Amino acid sequence: MHGKNDVPDIVLVNSINMKRNRFISIIGLSFLGSVFFFAKRKEPFDLQTDCDNPITPPVPEGPYYKDEKLNRIDITESKKGVPIDYVFKVEDKHCNPIEGAIVDIWQCDNEGHYSDFKQENTVNQTWLRGYQITSKNGECRFASIFPGWYPNRITHLHVKVDIDHKNVLTTNCFFPKEIENKVYKNSLYPKGANTITVSDDIELRVDKDTKRYETLTMKVSNDKNGNLVATYTIAIA
């Protein structure tokens, strides 16, 4: 896949995967501490807004965040996959839209890899990363592909929100399982279905129930052209 002519592809692929797994394991030790911090803190995950909607709970950023400073709607670049638009609305705890919030997202590609990391063999590539600034209605939109998956994680999208130059939220957004399973039947996703469960997920398995997962699951529907659109309201405490 990435190999030289005199080296079998399977050897190089296995080498890349071994380095990647080791990288995730090493980094995992540091951000697992964050998981337990979130799990043990006194602030509950089920805080509500004035509209009785849940305050968006955090999930640690994981090992693959980079601030590429890419202000763009379409983050796809050359990546292949099932097209999906992400539509976010950012609100405060009083249900008022927040204008000028920076929503920064990043995700893996259809094979479960992230851009711009040596361990991923993707240095200086910037696909599937970008940010948008919310409108007066608190909304922003991205064009992307449905993400793939990798060991120890359910399928997810990473999200950061900054307001007035301060990070106010780092989290994940998830996908309805029935939509995910349908997408992964597409030949563009060579791994097929993601068998990792919420209870096995390295970031969520510390939870006593699935409430955080359910709160962070986006609504996904089809637009008039049949393309996927995922919507989510980010409620800031």
N, C-alpha and C positions, 0 to 999 in steps of 0.2 A: 504493500500500500504506500509506504513512504520510503521503501528500501532502495539500496543501490543494486546494480545489476548482478553483482556477485554474491548477494546475501538473500536467502529465501525470505519472502514477504512474511511468512508466519512467524519466523524468528524475530523480526523487527516488531511486528504487532505485539507479540507476547512481551518483548522487552519494554515497549511503550506502556502496555497495560500494567506490568509489574512496577514500573517507576511511578505511574499514576496512582496505583493502589497504595504504594508506600507513602506517597505524598499526602494522599487523603488521610491515611492512618496517622501520620505525624501531626498534620495540621489539626486533625480531629481531636487530638488530646487537648489542644488549646481551646478550640471552640466548644468542646463538650462541657468545659467548665462554665461557659456562658449558658448552655442549656440548663444545667443544674441551678445556676443563678436565677434564671427565669422561672424554673419550676418551683423553687423554694421561696421566692420572694412573697411577701404578704399581699401585694397588690393582685387581686384576682384577675382572671382572664375574661370574666363575664361582666365587666363594667358596661353600663348602658348610656346611650346618649339621651337627650331630652325626648327624642322620637322613639325611644325604646329599641333602638338598633344597637348592636354590640360595638363597643370600642374595638378597633382593630388590634389584635394581639401581636406581639413581636415574635420573630423567629431569628436566631443568629444568622449573620451574613454568610457564614461558610468560608471556604478557602479560595473562592474564585472571583472575588470582587476586585475590580480595578476602576478607578475614576478616569475614564477615557475622555471625558468632557465632550461627548458627542450629542449635540442638540439636534435631534432628528426624529421624524415620525417613523420612517421605514428603517428598521434595524436589521433587515434580512440579509443585505448584501447578496452574496452568491449562493447562499445556503438553500438546499432543497428540503421541502417538507410540505405538509398540509397548511395552507395559508390560514392565519387567524389574526384578527384585530383585537387589541386590548383597549378597553375604554374605562378610564378611572374617573371617579369623582371624589374629591378630597373635601371633607367637612370637619367642622369643629364639634365639640360635645353638645353644642346647642343647635346642631343641624344646619348651621350656616356654611355656605360654600366658602372655601379658602382660595382666593386668587393669588397667583404668584408662587404657589408651592412648586418645588422641583421634584418631579417623580422620576426616579432613576431606576431602570430595570436591566436585568441581564439573565440569560438563560443558556442552557446547553443546546447543541444542535440535534439533528435527528438521530445521531449515533451516540449521544450522551457526552459530548466533549465541549469544553469552553474555549473561547478565543483568548489569545495573548498570554498563554502560560507555557513555559518550557516543558513542564510535565505532560502537557497535552499536545506537544509538538505543533503549537500554534502561535509562537512568538510573533509580535507585530501585526497580528490579524485582529480585527475589531468587530467581527460580525456578532450579531445578537446582543448588542449593548447600545444603550442610548438613554437620553432623558428628554422630558418635555416639561414645559411650565404651564401650570393650570390657568385656564381662562377665568373671567369674572364669575362664571358659573361653577368654578372649581373643577373643571373637566379637562382631560387631555386624552390623546389617542395615540396608539402605536400600531404599526403593521409589522407582522412577524410570521414565523412558522410555529406550528405546534411543537413544543420541545420533546426531545427523546428522554431517556432516563439512564441511570447508572446505579451501581450497587449501593445499597443501604439507604436510598432515598426514594420516596414516592415521587411521582411526576410533579414538577413545581416550576414556578417563576419567582425570581428574586426581585424584591422591591425595596427601595429606600425613598423616604420622603424628607426633604429639607425645607424648613420655613425660616426665613430671615437668617440665612447662613448657619442654621443649626439643624442637626439631624434629629428629627422628632420620632422617626419610626424606621426600623429595619425589620423586614418580615418576608414571608413567602406567600404566594397565592397558589391555590390548587385547582384541579379540574374535576368535574363530575366523572365518576369512574366509567359510566356507560359511554360518554363521549370519548374518553381516553381509549377505551377498548376498541371502539369503532375506528378511531384514527390509526391505531397500531396494527390494524389489519392491512393497511396500505403498504405496498412494497417499498416505499421510501423509508420505512422504519424497520431495518433489518433485524432488530432484537425481538420484535413482536411485543406481546403484552408485558407490562410491568407487574411482576408478581410480588413486589414489596408491599407489605401492608402498613397501615398506620402504626400498629403496635411494634413493627420492626424498624420503622424509620428512625434514623440516628438522632434526628432533632425532635421528634414527637413522642418517642416511646416512653419518655419520663412522665407524660401526662396521665392522669388517672382515668380519663375518658377521652372521647373524640371531639369534645366541644371546640377546642382550638382549631382542629382540622376543619370542622364543619363551618366555623365562623369565617375561615380563610378560603373556603371554596367559592370560586367565581360562578356566576351564572353564564352559561354558554348556550347560544342559540345560532340559528342561521339567518343571514340577511336575505334580501330579495333575490340575490344572485346565488344563494346556496352556500356562501362562504361563512366560516365560523366567526362569531363575535363573542368575546368574553367581557363581561361587565362586572365591575366591583366598586363599591363605595368604601373608601378609606376614611374611617372616623378617628380623628385625633383627640386624645384626652386633653 
